[in-house]
Amino acid sequence: MDYLPIFCQLQRKACLLVGGGEVAERKARLLLDAGACLTVNALQFNNQFHVWAELGQLTLVEGAFYADLLAEKWLVIAATDSAEVNALVYQSANQQRVFCNVVDDPKRASFIMPSIIDRSPIMVAVSSGGKAPVLARLLREKLEAILPQHLGKLANLAGSLRQRVKQQFASIGARRRFWEKLLAHDRLAQSLANEDTELATQQVEQLFAERQEEQGEVVLVGAGPGDAGLLTLKGLQQIQQADVVVYDRLVSDGIMALVRRDAERIFVGKRAGYHCVPQEQINQILLEQAQRGLRVVRLKGGDPFIFGRGGEELETLAEAGIPFSVVPGITAASGCSAYSGIPLTHRDHAQSVRLVTGHAKTDGELDWARLAAEHQTLVFYMGLNQAAVIQQQLITHGMAASMPIALIENGTSTRQRVIEGELAQLGTLAAQVTSPSLIVVGSVVSLRSKLNWFASRDIPPNLSKMA
């Protein structure tokens, strides 16, 4: 972290601005808005500075800068068109241990001025540390567009209700549920925007009258196949509202970094051939946490209802009467194939796709004859240990030994690796791959040489192609 972001309380605090031109004028407006007792020093001043001085809003000191102007100042901004003067201000401020910002010169700055989105009392600041100010401005513009103007009014209302909420709702869970309802109340927000105080008051009283359930809930969230950018917006909202997050090995570090910082995290990761926490115990963890009155997010890689045992976990909750909901995620078949340049369906290659558990056995558990049919794509989840069986059964039931295949390791992540080959090589190639991986079988794999957008196009010409 190049800079520690802080918000300064400058009400009635002495600050110095060196410069009297257009840039200095913009900085003066910010300091005055923050309530600073502002002194401005320059050889000459724009007309606006004289207007402010006549109104008693700031003090003008005409003439060259001298170090004594820094006495008892909290911070200083140098905004002149002279590099020598700006350097002198910075040097003098450092000697007196006064925070100093030099406009357009981040190397001579002990603090920087970020791009600001003002929804007071909500303030959002965006900074690139002086490295990419245009990018910071573009980000600010995007945030300006999505943050409603009434946000400050909503924050002020919440502040006025804090003590009442604390008195009325004994548990933290009940308070959180109240705040979530209030802050997501569209009609209340509209009333505040319209300055309809009477209607807003009625709506707030209705919220206080509602019974805040003490019982917790569980939200089953699909985290997607790895890339944090593939997490859905609703999934992001849920993990940022959770009291407890129960997660497994397939949830990426990038997604876990988005979880609310004060949420409790419970790891129940599983590895091939070894279960850190038995499924029955996971079910019990979810149940016990919800019975404590907490909002629990069960965060699972991919989609929780596609080979994720999400149904088993929810059955336990349903039997205990615990409320639950599901936020689907991008399943590994869809995400990993897309990032590998392999379309699961294509008019010339496959009119259907089958998602198959790779925990196959040789006793006829799977309908191999149907799996070996033409014009379809097969995606095997958790199939590495059974790769030789899959190869043998498909060939035995009529699939061509030359059918294209792909093994996708760590799909959608920066560590993604894809091995291409033919069905007759599947068992051998699987030994070169580690979990988590998918096996894709079908002629659509042949399209990868044209459609591989995520990884290098330099594919070796042998049968075993890696990228």
RODO-2510 file (C-alpha; in nm, 4 decimals, decimal comma):
residues 467
     n   res          X          Y          Z
     1     m     0,0000     0,0000     0,0000
     2     d     0,1706     0,3193    -0,1204
     3     y    -0,0527     0,5542     0,0828
     4     l    -0,2675     0,5117     0,3922
     5     p    -0,6149     0,6473     0,3060
     6     i    -0,7453     0,8796     0,5785
     7     f    -1,0178     1,1424     0,6027
     8     c    -0,9056     1,4619     0,7761
     9     q    -1,1274     1,6613     1,0109
    10     l    -1,0358     2,0204     0,9161
    11     q    -1,3237     2,2111     1,0753
    12     r    -1,1755     2,5346     1,2200
    13     k    -0,8192     2,4050     1,1668
    14     a    -0,5551     2,6353     1,0195
    15     c    -0,4395     2,5379     0,6707
    16     l    -0,2167     2,7090     0,4132
    17     l    -0,2594     2,7233     0,0366
    18     v     0,0317     2,8615    -0,1680
    19     g    -0,0842     2,9810    -0,5103
    20     g    -0,3519     3,2107    -0,6462
    21     g    -0,4395     3,0718    -0,9910
    22     e    -0,7073     2,8390    -1,1285
    23     v    -0,5583     2,5221    -0,9803
    24     a    -0,5224     2,6854    -0,6396
    25     e    -0,8825     2,8055    -0,6650
    26     r    -1,0047     2,4468    -0,7059
    27     k    -0,8061     2,3371    -0,4008
    28     a    -0,9375     2,6333    -0,2017
    29     r    -1,2962     2,5278    -0,2702
    30     l    -1,2271     2,1831    -0,1268
    31     l    -1,0604     2,3202     0,1845
    32     l    -1,3376     2,5720     0,2437
    33     d    -1,6014     2,3010     0,1974
    34     a    -1,4172     2,1019     0,4646
    35     g    -1,4427     2,3974     0,7056
    36     a    -1,0713     2,4866     0,7149
    37     c    -0,9469     2,8214     0,8439
    38     l    -0,7617     2,8986     0,5252
    39     t    -0,4676     3,1287     0,4592
    40     v    -0,3721     3,1793     0,0940
    41     n    -0,0299     3,3069    -0,0083
    42     a     0,0585     3,4190    -0,3626
    43     l     0,2155     3,6990    -0,5623
    44     q    -0,1256     3,7663    -0,7165
    45     f    -0,4741     3,6204    -0,6882
    46     n    -0,7657     3,5319    -0,9130
    47     n    -1,0730     3,7458    -0,8560
    48     q    -1,2533     3,4655    -0,6692
    49     f    -0,9949     3,4788    -0,3903
    50     h    -1,0711     3,8497    -0,3347
    51     v    -1,4443     3,7670    -0,3189
    52     w    -1,3810     3,5011    -0,0537
    53     a    -1,1581     3,7395     0,1412
    54     e    -1,4228     4,0133     0,1374
    55     l    -1,6744     3,7606     0,2724
    56     g    -1,4337     3,6724     0,5533
    57     q    -1,4010     3,3112     0,4374
    58     l    -1,0191     3,3151     0,4090
    59     t    -0,7123     3,5310     0,4641
    60     l    -0,4904     3,6540     0,1804
    61     v    -0,1143     3,7049     0,2225
    62     e     0,0226     3,8740    -0,0890
    63     g     0,3931     3,8275    -0,1635
    64     a     0,6587     3,5577    -0,1821
    65     f     0,6313     3,2432     0,0279
    66     y     0,8264     3,2296     0,3537
    67     a     0,8519     2,9422     0,6014
    68     d     0,6927     3,1278     0,8947
    69     l     0,3561     3,1014     0,7136
    70     l     0,3576     2,7357     0,8166
    71     a     0,3444     2,8127     1,1869
    72     e     0,0604     2,6248     1,3613
    73     k    -0,0775     2,4939     1,0300
    74     w    -0,2210     2,1443     1,0047
    75     l    -0,1500     2,1002     0,6360
    76     v    -0,0350     2,2937     0,3313
    77     i    -0,0970     2,2692    -0,0419
    78     a     0,1488     2,4103    -0,2938
    79     a    -0,0283     2,4994    -0,6193
    80     t     0,1892     2,7568    -0,7929
    81     d     0,3262     2,7410    -1,1483
    82     s     0,6837     2,7637    -1,0146
    83     a     0,8619     2,4354    -0,9484
    84     e     1,1149     2,6206    -0,7300
    85     v     0,8469     2,7711    -0,5059
    86     n     0,6621     2,4399    -0,4775
    87     a     0,9880     2,2649    -0,3847
    88     l     1,0589     2,5276    -0,1189
    89     v     0,7110     2,4847     0,0303
    90     y     0,7554     2,1066     0,0421
    91     q     1,1020     2,1324     0,2015
    92     s     0,9838     2,3828     0,4620
    93     a     0,6757     2,1737     0,5446
    94     n     0,8874     1,8619     0,5938
    95     q     1,1181     2,0470     0,8307
    96     q     0,8210     2,1582     1,0384
    97     r     0,6438     1,8204     1,0127
    98     v     0,3405     1,9640     0,8378
    99     f     0,1611     1,7459     0,5843
   100     c     0,2156     1,8900     0,2364
   101     n     0,0665     1,8268    -0,1053
   102     v     0,2388     1,9593    -0,4166
   103     v    -0,0044     1,9664    -0,7091
   104     d     0,0968     1,7404    -1,0009
   105     d     0,4183     1,6348    -0,8243
   106     p     0,3506     1,3177    -0,6210
   107     k     0,7204     1,2751    -0,5411
   108     r     0,7009     1,5994    -0,3428
   109     a     0,3910     1,5171    -0,1420
   110     s     0,3429     1,3734     0,2033
   111     f    -0,0273     1,3438     0,1244
   112     i    -0,2260     1,3348    -0,1984
   113     m    -0,5634     1,4734    -0,2994
   114     p    -0,7866     1,1921    -0,4300
   115     s    -1,0821     1,2186    -0,6649
   116     i    -1,3842     1,2633    -0,4383
   117     i    -1,7469     1,1510    -0,4577
   118     d    -1,9343     1,3598    -0,2049
   119     r    -2,2567     1,2202    -0,0630
   120     s    -2,1985     1,3702     0,2804
   121     p    -2,1732     1,2164     0,5292
   122     i    -2,0808     0,9363     0,2877
   123     m    -1,7501     1,0183     0,1206
   124     v    -1,5736     0,8039    -0,1397
   125     a    -1,2162     0,8810    -0,2429
   126     v    -1,0333     0,7297    -0,5413
   127     s    -0,6599     0,7624    -0,5924
   128     s    -0,3884     0,6112    -0,8103
   129     g    -0,1106     0,7562    -0,5951
   130     g    -0,0380     1,0065    -0,8679
   131     k     0,0484     0,7347    -1,1197
   132     a    -0,2705     0,7404    -1,3289
   133     p    -0,4878     1,0422    -1,2445
   134     v    -0,7013     1,0007    -1,5580
   135     l    -0,7869     0,6451    -1,4518
   136     a    -0,8811     0,7705    -1,1039
   137     r    -1,1053     1,0326    -1,2641
   138     l    -1,2761     0,7728    -1,4852
   139     l    -1,3399     0,5520    -1,1812
   140     r    -1,4842     0,8492    -0,9939
   141     e    -1,7195     0,9220    -1,2836
   142     k    -1,8420     0,5617    -1,2834
   143     l    -1,9035     0,5742    -0,9089
   144     e    -2,0805     0,9087    -0,9414
   145     a    -2,3204     0,7445    -1,1858
   146     i    -2,4128     0,4505    -0,9630
   147     l    -2,4282     0,6198    -0,6213
   148     p    -2,7672     0,7911    -0,5783
   149     q    -2,7787     1,1521    -0,4684
   150     h    -3,0011     1,0699    -0,1689
   151     l    -2,7331     0,8440    -0,0165
   152     g    -2,6256     1,1168     0,2252
   153     k    -2,9816     1,1672     0,3482
   154     l    -3,0120     0,7943     0,4085
   155     a    -2,6854     0,7929     0,6042
   156     n    -2,8012     1,0869     0,8186
   157     l    -3,1284     0,9095     0,8908
   158     a    -2,9426     0,5937     0,9933
   159     g    -2,7215     0,7983     1,2241
   160     s    -3,0249     0,9487     1,3975
   161     l    -3,1714     0,6027     1,4613
   162     r    -2,8658     0,4230     1,5991
   163     q    -2,9449     0,4617     1,9681
   164     r    -3,3105     0,3672     1,9196
   165     v    -3,2167     0,0542     1,7239
   166     k    -2,9691    -0,0466     1,9943
   167     q    -3,2342    -0,0104     2,2628
   168     q    -3,5122    -0,1894     2,0751
   169     f    -3,3198    -0,4877     1,9341
   170     a    -3,1142    -0,6821     2,1835
   171     s    -2,9191    -0,9084     1,9479
   172     i    -2,6644    -0,8084     1,6860
   173     g    -2,8423    -1,0282     1,4328
   174     a    -3,1740    -0,8474     1,4817
   175     r    -3,0052    -0,5091     1,4519
   176     r    -2,8304    -0,6096     1,1321
   177     r    -3,1528    -0,7322     0,9775
   178     f    -3,3218    -0,4023     1,0651
   179     w    -3,0418    -0,1993     0,9077
   180     e    -3,0419    -0,4135     0,5953
   181     k    -3,4160    -0,3612     0,5529
   182     l    -3,3885     0,0117     0,6109
   183     l    -3,0924     0,0676     0,3795
   184     a    -3,2465    -0,1425     0,1016
   185     h    -3,5929     0,0165     0,1333
   186     d    -3,6545     0,1644    -0,2133
   187     r    -3,9699     0,3549    -0,1154
   188     l    -3,7998     0,5080     0,1862
   189     a    -3,5113     0,6184    -0,0334
   190     q    -3,7562     0,7802    -0,2729
   191     s    -3,9317     0,9597     0,0109
   192     l    -3,6002     1,1000     0,1312
   193     a    -3,5074     1,2064    -0,2216
   194     n    -3,8439     1,3877    -0,2488
   195     e    -3,7929     1,5416     0,0979
   196     d    -4,1254     1,3899     0,2044
   197     t    -4,0462     1,3810     0,5762
   198     e    -4,3929     1,2657     0,6845
   199     l    -4,3983     0,9621     0,4557
   200     a    -4,0380     0,8737     0,5404
   201     t    -4,1255     0,8786     0,9108
   202     q    -4,4220     0,6456     0,8527
   203     q    -4,2036     0,4030     0,6613
   204     v    -3,9402     0,4003     0,9346
   205     e    -4,2032     0,3336     1,2014
   206     q    -4,3342     0,0412     0,9968
   207     l    -3,9865    -0,1083     0,9982
   208     f    -3,9604    -0,0723     1,3749
   209     a    -4,3008    -0,2398     1,4133
   210     e    -4,1944    -0,5454     1,2132
   211     r    -4,0735    -0,8401     1,4148
   212     q    -3,7046    -0,9067     1,3569
   213     e    -3,6691    -1,2835     1,3519
   214     e    -3,4077    -1,4197     1,5873
   215     q    -3,3642    -1,7286     1,3715
   216     g    -3,0707    -1,7241     1,1355
   217     e    -3,0636    -1,8202     0,7716
   218     v    -2,8325    -1,9885     0,5231
   219     v    -2,7569    -1,8634     0,1731
   220     l    -2,5978    -2,1148    -0,0611
   221     v    -2,3721    -1,9173    -0,2980
   222     g    -2,1943    -2,0433    -0,6067
   223     a    -1,8501    -1,8804    -0,6290
   224     g    -1,7869    -1,9764    -0,9902
   225     p    -1,4902    -2,1724    -1,1281
   226     g    -1,2025    -1,9558    -1,0009
   227     d    -1,1744    -1,6115    -1,1585
   228     a    -1,3104    -1,3665    -0,8998
   229     g    -1,4589    -1,1608    -1,1829
   230     l    -1,7031    -1,4442    -1,2539
   231     l    -1,8688    -1,4145    -0,9113
   232     t    -2,2235    -1,2884    -0,9637
   233     l    -2,3325    -0,9491    -0,8321
   234     k    -2,5860    -1,1144    -0,6023
   235     g    -2,3196    -1,3533    -0,4762
   236     l    -2,0957    -1,0566    -0,3937
   237     q    -2,3782    -0,8888    -0,2038
   238     q    -2,4381    -1,2014     0,0028
   239     i    -2,0758    -1,2594     0,1061
   240     q    -2,0502    -0,8953     0,2099
   241     q    -2,3557    -0,9293     0,4347
   242     a    -2,2627    -1,2607     0,5951
   243     d    -2,1934    -1,3156     0,9645
   244     v    -2,0300    -1,6511     0,8880
   245     v    -1,8812    -1,7854     0,5627
   246     v    -1,8352    -2,1601     0,5307
   247     y    -1,6117    -2,2245     0,2303
   248     d    -1,4178    -2,5009     0,0570
   249     r    -1,0905    -2,5439    -0,1299
   250     l    -1,2315    -2,4538    -0,4719
   251     v    -1,3162    -2,0978    -0,3640
   252     s    -1,0319    -1,8762    -0,4886
   253     d    -0,8298    -1,6375    -0,2729
   254     g    -0,9553    -1,3517    -0,4917
   255     i    -1,3143    -1,4241    -0,3938
   256     m    -1,2322    -1,4726    -0,0266
   257     a    -1,0723    -1,1276    -0,0313
   258     l    -1,4190    -0,9875    -0,1090
   259     v    -1,5807    -1,1383     0,2024
   260     r    -1,6800    -0,8921     0,4733
   261     r    -1,3728    -0,8409     0,6874
   262     d    -1,5346    -0,9074     1,0245
   263     a    -1,7204    -1,2201     0,9118
   264     e    -1,6204    -1,5484     1,0749
   265     r    -1,4625    -1,7862     0,8213
   266     i    -1,4914    -2,1630     0,8531
   267     f    -1,2855    -2,3745     0,6122
   268     v    -1,4327    -2,7145     0,5250
   269     g    -1,2078    -2,7838     0,2264
   270     k    -1,1977    -3,1114     0,0466
   271     r    -0,9191    -3,2664    -0,1568
   272     a    -0,9273    -3,5610    -0,3929
   273     g    -0,9216    -3,8801    -0,1880
   274     y    -0,9330    -3,6881     0,1413
   275     h    -1,2208    -3,5032     0,3067
   276     c    -1,1068    -3,2456     0,5618
   277     v    -1,4589    -3,2255     0,7016
   278     p    -1,7184    -3,5009     0,6375
   279     q    -2,0319    -3,3882     0,4558
   280     e    -2,2512    -3,4700     0,7543
   281     q    -2,0371    -3,2459     0,9729
   282     i    -2,0611    -2,9619     0,7186
   283     n    -2,4389    -2,9947     0,7289
   284     q    -2,4268    -2,9725     1,1073
   285     i    -2,2010    -2,6641     1,1000
   286     l    -2,4498    -2,4810     0,8808
   287     l    -2,7362    -2,5829     1,1053
   288     e    -2,5641    -2,4819     1,4300
   289     q    -2,4492    -2,1436     1,2986
   290     a    -2,7983    -2,0591     1,1718
   291     q    -2,9525    -2,1665     1,5033
   292     r    -2,7325    -1,9026     1,6689
   293     g    -2,9349    -1,6422     1,4783
   294     l    -2,6574    -1,5696     1,2282
   295     r    -2,6643    -1,5095     0,8537
   296     v    -2,4579    -1,7938     0,7114
   297     v    -2,3201    -1,8076     0,3577
   298     r    -2,2178    -2,1492     0,2323
   299     l    -1,9698    -2,0561    -0,0387
   300     k    -1,8992    -2,3318    -0,2904
   301     g    -1,6876    -2,3437    -0,6045
   302     g    -1,8788    -2,3452    -0,9328
   303     d    -2,2536    -2,3872    -0,8969
   304     p    -2,3786    -2,5443    -0,5719
   305     f    -2,6460    -2,7530    -0,7464
   306     i    -2,4127    -2,9121    -1,0024
   307     f    -2,2097    -3,1841    -0,8292
   308     g    -2,1732    -2,9547    -0,5303
   309     r    -2,3919    -3,1436    -0,2811
   310     g    -2,5888    -2,8261    -0,2282
   311     g    -2,9136    -3,0197    -0,2245
   312     e    -2,7910    -3,2454     0,0563
   313     e    -2,6955    -2,9478     0,2715
   314     l    -3,0285    -2,7751     0,2178
   315     e    -3,2257    -3,0904     0,2989
   316     t    -3,0756    -3,0839     0,6488
   317     l    -3,1759    -2,7191     0,6904
   318     a    -3,5260    -2,7792     0,5558
   319     e    -3,5838    -3,0608     0,8040
   320     a    -3,4794    -2,8277     1,0880
   321     g    -3,6988    -2,5429     0,9637
   322     i    -3,4063    -2,3095     0,8897
   323     p    -3,4778    -2,0498     0,6158
   324     f    -3,2467    -2,0769     0,3163
   325     s    -3,1962    -1,9428    -0,0340
   326     v    -2,9668    -2,0175    -0,3276
   327     v    -2,7521    -1,7918    -0,5446
   328     p    -2,6372    -1,9941    -0,8468
   329     g    -2,2853    -1,9620    -0,9799
   330     i    -2,1126    -2,0192    -1,3125
   331     t    -2,0486    -2,3897    -1,3189
   332     a    -1,7009    -2,5192    -1,3998
   333     a    -1,8102    -2,6745    -1,7300
   334     s    -1,9292    -2,3408    -1,8628
   335     g    -1,6508    -2,1233    -1,7223
   336     c    -1,3543    -2,3511    -1,7911
   337     s    -1,4638    -2,4420    -2,1431
   338     a    -1,5208    -2,0749    -2,2293
   339     y    -1,1769    -1,9749    -2,0967
   340     s    -1,0246    -2,2629    -2,2965
   341     g    -1,1860    -2,1616    -2,6255
   342     i    -1,4070    -2,4712    -2,6363
   343     p    -1,7790    -2,4099    -2,7042
   344     l    -1,9874    -2,6775    -2,5354
   345     t    -2,2388    -2,6777    -2,8211
   346     h    -2,1980    -2,5964    -3,1896
   347     r    -2,4298    -2,6571    -3,4842
   348     d    -2,1642    -2,8521    -3,6741
   349     h    -2,0354    -3,0523    -3,3779
   350     a    -2,2681    -3,0946    -3,0793
   351     q    -2,6393    -3,0400    -3,0290
   352     s    -2,6330    -3,1296    -2,6592
   353     v    -2,3987    -3,1362    -2,3635
   354     r    -2,3859    -3,3816    -2,0734
   355     l    -2,2370    -3,2993    -1,7340
   356     v    -2,1188    -3,6239    -1,5781
   357     t    -1,9702    -3,7079    -1,2392
   358     g    -1,6281    -3,8611    -1,2852
   359     h    -1,6708    -4,0872    -0,9845
   360     a    -1,7541    -4,3592    -1,2345
   361     k    -1,7374    -4,7295    -1,1640
   362     t    -1,7130    -5,0276    -1,3945
   363     d    -2,0349    -5,1857    -1,2725
   364     g    -2,2688    -5,0112    -1,5150
   365     e    -2,3561    -4,7164    -1,2941
   366     l    -2,3404    -4,4818    -1,5959
   367     d    -2,5233    -4,5369    -1,9238
   368     w    -2,2077    -4,5592    -2,1323
   369     a    -2,3925    -4,6386    -2,4538
   370     r    -2,5752    -4,3058    -2,4395
   371     l    -2,2641    -4,1217    -2,3331
   372     a    -2,0823    -4,2593    -2,6385
   373     a    -2,3498    -4,1307    -2,8790
   374     e    -2,2529    -3,8854    -3,1522
   375     h    -2,3114    -3,5083    -3,1758
   376     q    -2,2777    -3,4289    -2,8079
   377     t    -2,0191    -3,2936    -2,5678
   378     l    -1,9287    -3,4721    -2,2462
   379     v    -1,7867    -3,2874    -1,9458
   380     f    -1,6600    -3,5047    -1,6617
   381     y    -1,6292    -3,3468    -1,3180
   382     m    -1,3810    -3,5027    -1,0733
   383     g    -1,2754    -3,7560    -1,3353
   384     l    -0,8968    -3,7741    -1,3088
   385     n    -0,8850    -4,0908    -1,0994
   386     q    -1,1305    -4,2626    -1,3350
   387     a    -0,9819    -4,1312    -1,6611
   388     a    -0,8673    -4,4755    -1,7783
   389     v    -1,2121    -4,6211    -1,7056
   390     i    -1,3818    -4,3357    -1,8932
   391     q    -1,1508    -4,3918    -2,1906
   392     q    -1,2101    -4,7667    -2,2005
   393     q    -1,5883    -4,7514    -2,1545
   394     l    -1,6453    -4,4856    -2,4197
   395     i    -1,4343    -4,6699    -2,6774
   396     t    -1,5967    -5,0016    -2,5865
   397     h    -1,9409    -4,8513    -2,6449
   398     g    -1,8584    -4,7126    -2,9859
   399     m    -1,6891    -4,3754    -2,9511
   400     a    -1,3946    -4,3256    -3,1871
   401     a    -1,0547    -4,3576    -3,0224
   402     s    -0,9519    -4,0446    -3,2153
   403     m    -1,2257    -3,8294    -3,0587
   404     p    -1,0696    -3,4969    -2,9441
   405     i    -1,0407    -3,4461    -2,5688
   406     a    -0,9163    -3,1706    -2,3392
   407     l    -0,8146    -3,1711    -1,9751
   408     i    -0,8516    -2,8286    -1,8124
   409     e    -0,6549    -2,7693    -1,4936
   410     n    -0,7260    -2,4662    -1,2675
   411     g    -0,9680    -2,3326    -1,5245
   412     t    -1,0332    -1,9549    -1,5535
   413     s    -0,7423    -1,8753    -1,3212
   414     t    -0,4015    -1,7340    -1,4102
   415     r    -0,2702    -2,0881    -1,3545
   416     q    -0,5014    -2,2413    -1,6133
   417     r    -0,3440    -2,5220    -1,8156
   418     v    -0,5079    -2,7168    -2,0962
   419     i    -0,3868    -3,0468    -2,2394
   420     e    -0,5391    -3,1604    -2,5678
   421     g    -0,5265    -3,5051    -2,7164
   422     e    -0,7380    -3,7965    -2,8343
   423     l    -0,9661    -4,0257    -2,6389
   424     a    -0,7170    -4,3126    -2,6714
   425     q    -0,4678    -4,1010    -2,4723
   426     l    -0,7018    -3,9914    -2,1924
   427     g    -0,5705    -4,2244    -1,9222
   428     t    -0,2096    -4,1324    -1,9955
   429     l    -0,2704    -3,7584    -2,0196
   430     a    -0,4674    -3,7518    -1,6933
   431     a    -0,1469    -3,8465    -1,5104
   432     q    -0,0012    -3,5103    -1,6198
   433     v    -0,2836    -3,3098    -1,4589
   434     t    -0,3683    -3,2230    -1,0997
   435     s    -0,6989    -3,1403    -0,9340
   436     p    -0,9119    -2,9354    -0,9778
   437     s    -0,9558    -3,0353    -1,3396
   438     l    -1,2273    -3,1068    -1,5942
   439     i    -1,2310    -3,3539    -1,8816
   440     v    -1,4043    -3,2435    -2,2013
   441     v    -1,4776    -3,5062    -2,4677
   442     g    -1,6174    -3,4168    -2,8089
   443     s    -1,5369    -3,2789    -3,1513
   444     v    -1,5921    -2,9240    -3,0184
   445     v    -1,2429    -2,9503    -2,8692
   446     s    -1,1044    -2,9221    -3,2237
   447     l    -1,2325    -2,5618    -3,2380
   448     r    -0,9892    -2,4543    -2,9677
   449     s    -0,7120    -2,3793    -3,2177
   450     k    -0,9338    -2,0998    -3,3560
   451     l    -1,1136    -1,9848    -3,0431
   452     n    -0,8458    -1,9946    -2,7746
   453     w    -0,8609    -1,6328    -2,6534
   454     f    -0,7462    -1,6649    -2,2916
   455     a    -0,4091    -1,8397    -2,3292
   456     s    -0,1285    -1,8390    -2,5840
   457     r    -0,2153    -1,9464    -2,9385
   458     d     0,1260    -2,1101    -2,9752
   459     i     0,0075    -2,4709    -2,9509
   460     p     0,2640    -2,7481    -3,0117
   461     p     0,1833    -2,9560    -3,3220
   462     n     0,1940    -3,2955    -3,1441
   463     l    -0,1091    -3,4915    -3,0240
   464     s    -0,0650    -3,3709    -2,6654
   465     k    -0,1137    -2,9950    -2,6874
   466     m    -0,0716    -2,7771    -2,3817
   467     a    -0,1549    -2,4077    -2,3264
***
